[in-house]
Amino acid sequence: MAGTRLFDWTAVATRFLPFADVATPELPLPRILRLSLFQVSVGMAAVLLTGTLNRVMIVELGLPAALVALMVAIPLLFAPARALIGHKSDTHRSILGWKRVPYIWFGTLLQFGGFAILPFALLVMSGDTHGPVIIGEAAAALAFLLVGAGMHTTQTAGLALATDLATEETRPRLVALLYVMLLLGMMLAALVIGQLLQPFSPIRLIQVIQGVAALTLALNLAALWKQEARNPAATSPSGERPPFRESWRALLAGGRVGRLLWAVGLGAAAFSMQDVLLEPYGGEVLGLAVGQTTMLTALWAAGALLGFGLAAQRLGLGADPHRLAGLGLLIGIGAFAAVIISEPLQSVTLFGLGAMGIGLGGGLFSVGTLTAAMALGRGSAAGIALGAWGAVQATASGLAVALGGVLRDIVSALAVSGRLGPALTDSGTGYSFVWHLEIALLFAALAALGPLARWVREDRPPARPGRFGLSEFPT
């Protein structure tokens, strides 16, 4: 019959695309996806620094592992400055009327500059020139610092811009979508860069790094194009701007933000300490082949994507982000318990489920705590709140990764030498110690997060599960 719709095809997209309902009439889906490109560039840079270059510098270029580890850790030095970056983007004075755009753009230029210096610094370090190696090492350190500073600046200002543009109802799903885009950027970059570097040659490495630099510039330019409305009145040079110390004290007033940051630090450390240990554990303790341990990354990523989707759905229906983060911590406790039990049972299946559970719990925890930080830092304090979250999360994660490797080596050496007793002479004792420590940190994060889940903000309106997806677009 004419005019009768036998099947609503527009409902299919929202059913199978979990983030299709993040759009609003003021912030349509194409604009959201374009904004999220800054996360793709950050993920691409993270893969190149901590994955590709880590291996190339040690294996192909023959550089000392200690020097490479120091280089990779250099971007972590800039992580604590994210709170200051967020505050500066909150209070930026600009005749043009932009607060966030200048910081995203200058962060992009820092990334581009670092990647422009890096390939030639690596050539000098490899000894394929007549110049002193120390110059290459200094240039490489500068390049890593520039890229790290650019990543932190771009991500902090970009998340603050997303907070400014989103409504309170769509903000949780937007956070989850931005996390998914970060993960997709990392996955795609790992696949593409890996293919481009086969077979490896120094010239091809230069071409790949320069290509990443150019793509970073293009992606971030597309991401910020016409996103932030100009408001000269809000950014007038004549306006009063509170200093960072006052804004920081105001943010910490009441104790909620401080408790949230403690929970973020403890939880991020707990979920990150296993980053460099999970695959060696599978090979050394469970006897898995290289290909089998590589699948752990896929399992972890699948769990993280599931966590992002679940977080978007639950938060979109009005769930408390603190409770959702607590659920992620509980899942993480169960996941690490599964990893521990897999050793005496020699169960590869249980080990894989544990790896996937770590991704699921970490995804729920990250989205939940970031959503809570966005809610606490609404309005003029969005940048400093998100910067504080990012500073604590990045610093805790980096320190936990380093600490996990050191503790594993120390405890394993003590166990193998018999100093821990005859029952703990296995090489897996060091791994087990780290897994138990991570469980303890997860319990500590739960203790820090618990009161936040009980407190009810009086100014918070009742949750409304209103949705605006592709099925609501006019036809």
Disulfide bonds with the S-S distance in Angstrom:
none
